[in-house]
Amino acid sequence: MLHRIFSFLYGNVPVRFPSDFSLATSIERLRERTKRSVFSALLRQAAVGPVDESRVRLHRVIPMFGNSFKPIFVGRFDLDEGRVVLDGRFTMFRLSKIFMTTWLVFALIWTVLAVAAALKAIAEDGAPMYDPVAWLVSLVGVLFFLAGVAFVRGCWWLSRKDMVFLTSVIQAALQDVRRPDPAGR
């Protein structure tokens, strides 16, 4: 259940890209189509990140636009039945996940403590509490939580085309564009 919540909130879209080339050629071709640092993509959009056999981590860089909650590709090259495959998933940056998890846990703790304090006051007085401020404090925690979820999902939505862009870059690198002529010429 917790995995499902995190997958919804932070994105967890599994993808698999088969390659038409050997492992070394696949890595080299993907490196040629991507940049190593954000600074090398200051003037035009590019897929940026490290490309190694055991670690591929790519994200789309758009000049003058930043979004720490955008989809990124995280994966690795594997051999599957003798064929090279780039296996991975689209998710978010780890620091963004840590930040938002901290935010959401704080909002939940705030809400639980505020509700507990309001219920304790009711129990001590023996009558329903007529002070609306105590209940509004717990509502603030709920609103912080909902705002956090809406913010993360909204940022993911703003960068929804990043997955399409990264997929096209990866596929262009790993697929042989020279197709055999159906007429046999």
N, C-alpha and C positions, 0 to 999 in steps of 0.2 A: 504494500500500500504506500509506504513512504517513497519507494522507488518510483511509483506512478506519479506521485505528487511532484517529486523533483524533476521527472521527465517532462511533465506538463509545464512546470514553471521555467526550467532552464533549458529545455529543448534536449532531445535525445533522438535524433533521426539517424538510424543506421543506414549506411550506404556501402556499396561495393563496386569498385571500378576494375574490371578485368583489363589486362594489358595485352597488346599484340606483340610486345617486345620482351627481351630478356630483362632480368632484374637490373643489371647495371645500366642498360639502355633506358629502361623505364625511369630510373632515378635521374639519369642525366637529362632526359627529355623534359621531365617535370621541373627540374632545376632551371632549365633554359627558359621556361615559360613563366617562372615566378621570380620574385625579388627576395633578397635576404633580409632587408631592413625597411622600416617605414620611410626612412629618409630617402631611399632610392625611388620612392613612388610619390614624390611631392607634387609633380605636375600632371600626372594622369593616373587613373585608377589602375590597380594591379593586385594580383594575388601575392601575398607576402608571408614568408615564414620559412622555417627550416625544412629541408627535404633530405631525409636519410632513410636507410632501409628499415630501421627500427622506429623511426619517428617522423611523421609528416604532420605539420601543424600550420594550416594556412588560413588566412583571413583576408577579406577584401579591404583594401585601403582606397578611400575616395578623398581626393584633396579637399581640404577645407571642411570636412565633415567627420566628426568622431562619434563613436557609439561603442561604449564598453560592454554593452549588453547584446551585441549583434551575434549572429551565428558564425561559428568558426568550424573548420574541418580539422579533426584530430584522428589520425590513423597510422597505419604501418603497412609495409609491403609484406606479403606472405606468398607462399607457393600453395596452390590448390590444384591437385591432380596434374602437376607438371606445368601449370600455367601461373604466371605472375598476376597477383591481384592486390589492389590497394584497398584494404579493409578499414573502415572507420565509421565515424558518426559526426553529425553536425550538433554542436552544443555551444556553450558559452565559455568565456574566459574563466579560469579557476578563481581569480581574485574577485570577479564580479559575483560569482556564486557565493563565495565566502562573505562578501559584504552584504548581499541581500539576505542570506540565511541569518546573519547576525541581526539585521534589521527586523526580519519577520519573527525571530525568536524573542527579541526584545519586545515587540508589539504584543506577542502572545503572553509573555510574562506580565507585562503591564496590565493587560486585560484581566488575567486571572487574579492578580493581586488586588486590582480595583474592585472586582466583583466580590472577592473574599472579604475585603474591608467593608463593603456595603452590606453584605449578608451578616457580617459580625455585628455591625451597628444595629441591624434589624433585630437580631437575636437578643442583643443586650437590652433594647428598648421594649421588646415584646410586642411591638406594633409596626406596621409598615412605615418605612422611612419616607418622610415628606421632603427631604432635602434632595432636590434634583441634581445638584452639583456632583454628589457622590456617584450617581448613575452616569452622568455625562463624562466623568473621568474614565470609566470603563469603556464608554463609547469611543473615546479618543483612541484607545488601544485598537479597537476594531477598525476604526477608520485608517490608522497608521498601517495596519496589516493589509487592508484592501487596497490602499494607495500603493503599497510596495508591490503587490501582485500586479496591479494595473500598470504600474511603471515598467516592470520587467517585460510583461507581455506586449505593452505598447512599443517599447524599444525593439523587441524582436520583430514586431510587425513592421516597423519603419525600415528595417533592414532585411525584409523578407526576400528580396531579389539577390541577396548575397549568396544564398545557397545555389541559385541558378547560375550565377556568375562563376562561382568556384567549381561547380560541376562541369561547366563548359570548358574551363581552363584545364581541369584534370583530364577530361575525356579527350580534348584536343592533343594533350601530351601523350596519352596512353593508347590511342587508337591510330592505326595506320590508315591514313587518308587515301592512299593509293589502292583503290578497289579494283578487282579484276573486271575487265570489260565483259559484259554478258554475251556479246556477239563473238567473243574469242579473238578479237583483233589485238 
